[in-house]
Amino acid sequence: MAKISRDRGASYEREVANIFKARGYDAYRTAQHMGKTGKAPDVIAPGLHIECKRRRAVAVYEWYEQAEADAQAEGQGNIPVVFLRADGKKSLALVEAESDFMKFYSEYMSGKELTDGSIKEQDH
């Protein structure tokens, strides 16, 4: 892999970790990029295994932009989501990371506590 590609990937991993940190969640890049951790995620945040992929062009942006424009035109305040699936693969849901995904994640994390790196429901 060319150095410029590695640098771009590392920069994006830091950017993703910072999305979580900016909202008070502990997130960080793993040592996976040094080949030391096997199947570790690129970024660790409580309850998530995050793989980061940054490419110059990805076709799903066209689909997302259509969903976003249509949602705005409706004027209902709905969150744009694109579901996608390749033949023989699982369906994936695509949402905007910094606002929409973080809303879901914050709700998921409310009522949870971290214990030894794992998440469990809090007793109320």
C-alpha positions in Angstrom: 0.0 0.0 0.0 1.3 3.4 -1.0 2.3 5.8 1.8 -0.3 8.4 0.7 -3.0 5.8 1.0 -1.9 4.7 4.4 -1.7 8.4 5.5 -5.2 9.0 4.2 -6.5 6.0 6.0 -4.8 6.9 9.3 -6.2 10.5 9.0 -9.7 9.2 8.5 -9.4 6.8 11.4 -8.5 9.7 13.7 -11.4 11.7 12.2 -13.8 9.0 13.1 -12.5 8.6 16.6 -12.8 12.3 17.1 -16.5 12.2 16.1 -17.1 10.1 19.2 -14.6 12.0 21.4 -16.4 15.3 20.6 -19.5 13.9 22.1 -17.8 12.5 25.2 -17.3 8.9 24.2 -14.0 7.1 24.7 -12.8 6.1 21.2 -9.4 5.6 19.7 -7.4 4.1 16.8 -6.1 0.6 17.5 -2.6 -0.7 16.9 -4.1 -2.7 14.0 -2.4 -0.4 11.5 1.0 -1.7 12.8 -0.1 -5.3 12.2 0.0 -6.2 15.9 -3.6 -6.9 16.8 -5.0 -9.4 14.2 -8.7 -8.8 13.6 -9.0 -5.7 15.7 -11.2 -2.8 14.4 -9.7 0.3 13.0 -11.4 2.4 15.8 -12.7 1.2 19.1 -15.8 2.9 20.7 -17.9 1.2 23.4 -20.1 -1.4 21.9 -18.9 -1.0 18.3 -16.4 -2.6 15.9 -15.5 0.2 13.5 -13.8 -0.4 10.2 -12.9 2.8 8.3 -12.8 2.9 4.5 -11.9 6.2 2.7 -11.9 6.2 -1.0 -11.9 8.9 -3.6 -15.2 7.9 -5.1 -17.9 5.7 -3.8 -21.2 5.3 -5.7 -23.4 5.2 -2.5 -23.0 8.9 -2.1 -25.3 9.4 -5.1 -27.9 7.3 -3.4 -27.5 9.1 -0.1 -27.7 12.5 -1.7 -30.9 11.5 -3.3 -32.4 10.3 0.0 -31.2 13.5 1.7 -32.7 15.8 -0.9 -36.0 13.9 -0.9 -36.2 13.9 2.9 -35.6 17.7 2.9 -38.2 18.2 0.2 -40.7 16.3 2.3 -40.2 18.8 5.1 -41.0 16.2 7.8 -37.6 16.2 9.5 -37.1 12.5 8.6 -33.6 11.0 8.8 -32.4 10.0 5.3 -31.3 6.4 5.3 -30.1 4.2 2.4 -30.5 0.5 2.6 -28.2 -1.4 0.3 -27.3 -5.0 -0.4 -25.1 -6.8 -2.9 -26.2 -10.2 -4.2 -25.7 -12.8 -1.6 -24.7 -10.3 1.0 -26.3 -8.8 4.1 -28.3 -5.5 3.9 -26.6 -2.5 5.2 -28.0 0.8 6.4 -26.2 4.0 5.4 -26.7 7.2 7.5 -24.8 10.4 8.0 -22.2 9.8 10.7 -21.8 13.0 12.7 -25.4 13.8 13.3 -27.8 11.0 12.5 -25.7 8.0 13.5 -24.5 9.8 16.7 -28.2 10.3 17.6 -28.8 6.6 17.4 -25.6 5.8 19.2 -26.2 8.3 22.0 -29.7 6.7 22.6 -28.2 3.2 22.6 -25.5 4.2 25.1 -28.0 5.9 27.5 -28.8 3.5 30.3 -25.6 1.5 29.7 -22.4 1.4 31.7 -19.0 0.3 30.9 -17.4 -2.4 33.0 -14.0 -3.8 32.1 -14.4 -2.6 28.5 -17.8 -4.3 28.1 -21.2 -2.8 28.1 -24.0 -3.8 30.3 -27.5 -2.5 31.1 -27.5 -0.2 34.2 -29.7 -1.3 37.1 -32.3 1.4 38.0 
